[in-house]
């Protein structure tokens, strides 16, 4: 009797989670490739492999057929994507948009010199220095951001917010309060109309705000919204603000967080009491 051969294919228990690293590639001897290979060898693999991930980068993907199809498949199926936004490489930005469309976990990193475009300037991104100390600083930051991203049940991103806003706009009746505030915030969010103001604090004269009546909003919902937007929007209560209302102030010239927080409060049952835009 011949001994039954064991199936060498890995079981689900043994199968590692997949992390896909999207990054500028560059030629073999270029500074871009050195940075990419250095990030893989010194930061990303040392952090992700102990967490049970197999890490692959786009230039490491082999196989038959179109490599573009394989890359897109990994973007849509990998449990985690890490995006290196250094130099704002067009391929990387395209691949990030594909990942955002799927609404799956992604962590962005970029060199300190990178100036992120308006659309993603307020996304959670780790800035790093390209030196030995920068490696040691980046590793714990990356681990923490990966853990946070994997715990998010519904990751937020610009594409999802735009899609969600289109749905809200379809539901808003012409001329009602929600339509008016969305229209005004849209106009103020365009670069030519954006107010030239820096960080706003509570003791400064604030020009733009939305005053929302929150009696119909559960305290748990209000707490969640404040937690989500508290870094970009000031939620004011106190003298001069009616009981049960909260006044929302933008904390900088980007009014998108104000728009998002206002929309979420309205969706949670809040009522627009006053608008100063």
C-alpha positions in Angstrom: 0.0 0.0 0.0 1.4 3.3 -1.0 1.5 6.1 1.6 -0.9 8.9 0.8 0.9 12.0 -0.1 0.0 15.1 1.9 -1.4 18.1 0.1 1.3 20.7 0.0 -1.1 23.6 -0.6 -1.4 26.0 2.4 -4.5 25.8 4.6 -6.5 28.9 5.4 -4.9 28.9 8.8 -1.4 29.0 7.3 -2.2 31.5 4.6 -0.7 34.9 5.3 -2.5 38.1 4.9 -1.5 40.2 1.9 -0.1 43.7 2.0 0.4 45.4 -1.3 2.9 48.3 -1.4 2.2 50.9 -4.1 5.1 53.2 -4.6 7.2 55.0 -7.3 9.6 52.5 -8.8 12.2 54.3 -10.8 15.2 52.8 -12.6 17.4 50.2 -10.9 20.1 52.7 -9.9 17.9 55.7 -9.3 17.3 57.4 -6.0 13.6 56.6 -6.3 14.4 52.9 -6.4 16.8 53.1 -3.5 14.2 54.8 -1.4 11.6 52.2 -2.4 13.9 49.2 -1.7 15.0 50.8 1.5 11.5 51.3 2.8 10.7 47.7 2.0 13.8 46.2 3.6 14.1 48.5 6.6 10.6 49.5 7.5 7.6 47.8 5.8 8.7 44.2 5.9 10.2 44.3 9.4 6.9 45.9 10.7 4.3 43.9 8.6 5.8 40.4 8.6 5.6 39.9 12.4 1.9 41.0 12.0 1.3 38.0 9.7 1.5 39.8 6.4 3.2 38.9 3.2 4.4 42.1 1.5 4.6 42.6 -2.2 5.4 45.7 -4.2 4.3 46.5 -7.7 7.7 45.9 -9.3 7.9 42.5 -7.6 4.7 41.2 -9.1 5.3 38.5 -11.7 3.2 36.2 -13.7 1.5 35.6 -17.0 -0.9 38.0 -18.6 -1.1 41.7 -18.1 0.8 43.0 -15.0 -1.7 45.9 -14.8 -4.5 43.4 -14.3 -2.5 41.7 -11.5 -1.8 45.0 -9.8 -5.5 46.0 -9.9 -6.5 42.6 -8.5 -4.1 43.0 -5.6 -5.5 46.6 -5.0 -9.0 45.2 -4.8 -8.2 42.0 -2.8 -5.3 42.6 -0.5 -6.2 43.0 3.2 -3.9 46.0 3.4 -2.4 48.6 1.0 0.4 50.9 1.9 0.8 53.8 -0.4 4.1 55.8 -0.7 2.9 59.3 -2.0 6.5 60.7 -2.3 6.8 62.9 -5.4 3.0 62.4 -6.1 3.7 59.8 -8.7 0.7 59.6 -11.2 0.7 55.8 -11.1 0.6 55.7 -7.4 -2.2 58.3 -7.2 -4.3 56.2 -9.7 -3.7 53.0 -7.7 -4.7 54.8 -4.5 -8.0 55.9 -6.2 -8.7 52.3 -7.2 -8.1 51.2 -3.6 -10.3 54.0 -2.2 -13.1 53.0 -4.6 -13.1 49.6 -2.9 -13.2 51.2 0.6 -10.6 48.9 2.1 -7.8 49.6 4.6 -5.0 51.8 3.3 -2.1 53.6 5.1 -0.3 56.4 3.3 3.3 57.4 3.9 5.3 60.2 2.3 8.6 62.0 2.5 8.6 65.2 4.6 9.2 67.3 1.5 5.9 66.2 -0.2 3.1 68.8 -0.5 -0.1 66.8 -0.6 -2.8 68.0 -3.0 -6.0 69.5 -1.6 -8.1 66.4 -2.2 -6.0 64.2 0.2 -4.3 66.8 2.3 -6.5 65.9 5.3 -6.2 62.1 4.9 -4.3 60.3 7.6 -0.7 60.2 6.3 2.7 59.5 7.9 5.5 61.9 7.0 9.0 60.5 7.3 12.6 61.6 7.0 14.9 59.6 4.6 17.7 58.9 7.1 18.7 56.3 9.7 16.8 58.0 12.5 13.8 58.4 10.2 13.6 54.7 9.9 13.4 54.2 13.6 10.8 56.9 14.0 8.7 55.5 11.1 8.5 51.9 12.2 6.3 52.4 15.3 4.2 55.0 13.6 3.5 52.6 10.7 2.6 49.8 13.1 0.2 52.0 15.0 -1.5 53.3 11.8 -1.8 49.8 10.3 -3.5 48.5 13.5 -5.9 51.5 13.4 -6.7 51.0 9.7 -7.4 47.3 10.2 -9.8 48.1 13.1 -11.9 50.6 11.0 -15.1 48.9 10.0 -15.9 51.5 7.4 -12.8 53.3 6.2 -13.4 56.8 5.0 -11.8 58.4 2.0 -12.4 61.2 -0.6 -14.0 58.9 -3.2 -16.5 57.4 -0.7 -17.3 60.9 0.7 -18.0 62.2 -2.8 -20.3 59.2 -3.6 -22.1 59.6 -0.3 -22.5 63.3 -0.9 -24.1 62.7 -4.3 -26.6 60.4 -2.7 -27.4 63.1 -0.1 -27.8 65.7 -2.9 -30.2 63.5 -4.7 -32.3 63.4 -1.6 -32.2 67.1 -0.9 -35.1 69.1 -2.2 -34.4 72.3 -4.2 -34.4 75.3 -1.9 -34.4 73.5 1.4 -31.8 74.2 4.1 -29.5 71.2 3.3 -29.3 72.2 -0.4 -28.5 75.8 0.5 -25.7 75.0 2.9 -24.2 72.4 0.6 -24.2 74.9 -2.3 -22.6 77.6 -0.2 -19.9 75.3 1.2 -19.1 74.1 -2.3 -18.6 77.6 -3.5 -16.3 78.4 -0.5 -14.4 75.2 -0.9 -13.2 76.1 -4.4 -9.6 77.5 -4.5 -10.6 80.9 -5.9 -13.3 81.5 -3.2 -11.5 79.9 -0.2 -10.9 82.5 2.5 -7.2 83.4 3.0 -7.2 82.5 6.7 -4.8 80.3 8.7 -5.6 78.3 11.8 -8.6 79.7 13.6 -8.8 79.6 17.4 -11.7 80.3 19.8 -10.5 83.8 20.6 -10.4 85.0 17.0 -13.2 86.5 15.0 -14.6 83.6 13.0 -16.2 84.5 9.7 -17.8 81.2 8.6 -19.8 78.8 10.6 -23.0 76.7 10.7 -25.2 76.6 13.7 -27.0 73.3 14.1 -29.8 72.5 16.5 -28.9 69.1 18.0 -31.9 68.3 20.2 -32.8 65.5 17.9 -29.3 64.1 17.8 -28.5 61.4 20.2 -25.5 62.2 22.5 -23.7 59.1 21.3 -24.0 60.2 17.7 -22.9 63.7 18.5 -19.9 62.3 20.4 -19.0 60.2 17.4 -19.2 63.1 15.0 -17.2 65.4 17.3 -14.5 62.6 17.6 -14.4 62.2 13.8 -14.1 65.9 12.9 -12.7 67.4 16.1 -9.2 68.0 14.6 -10.7 70.1 11.8 -13.9 71.6 13.2 -14.5 73.5 16.4 -17.8 72.4 18.0 -18.8 75.4 20.2 -21.3 75.6 23.1 -21.8 78.3 25.7 -22.9 81.9 26.0 -24.8 83.1 22.9 -25.5 79.6 21.6 -29.0 78.3 22.2 -29.6 75.4 24.5 -29.4 72.2 22.5 -27.4 73.7 19.7 -23.8 73.5 18.7 -21.9 76.0 16.5 -19.5 74.6 14.0 -16.4 76.6 13.1 -13.8 75.6 10.5 -10.3 75.4 12.0 -8.6 76.3 8.7 -9.2 77.4 5.2 -10.4 73.9 4.1 -14.1 73.9 4.5 -14.6 70.2 3.5 -14.6 69.0 7.2 -17.2 71.6 8.1 -19.4 70.4 5.2 -18.9 66.8 6.2 -19.6 67.4 9.9 -22.7 69.5 9.1 -24.0 66.8 6.8 -23.5 64.1 9.4 -25.4 66.1 12.1 -28.3 66.7 9.7 -28.4 63.0 8.8 -28.4 62.2 12.5 -31.6 64.3 13.0 -30.1 67.8 13.5 -31.8 70.9 12.2 -30.0 73.9 10.6 -30.8 76.8 12.9 -28.5 79.5 11.4 -25.9 79.7 8.6 -23.2 82.3 8.2 -21.2 81.6 5.1 
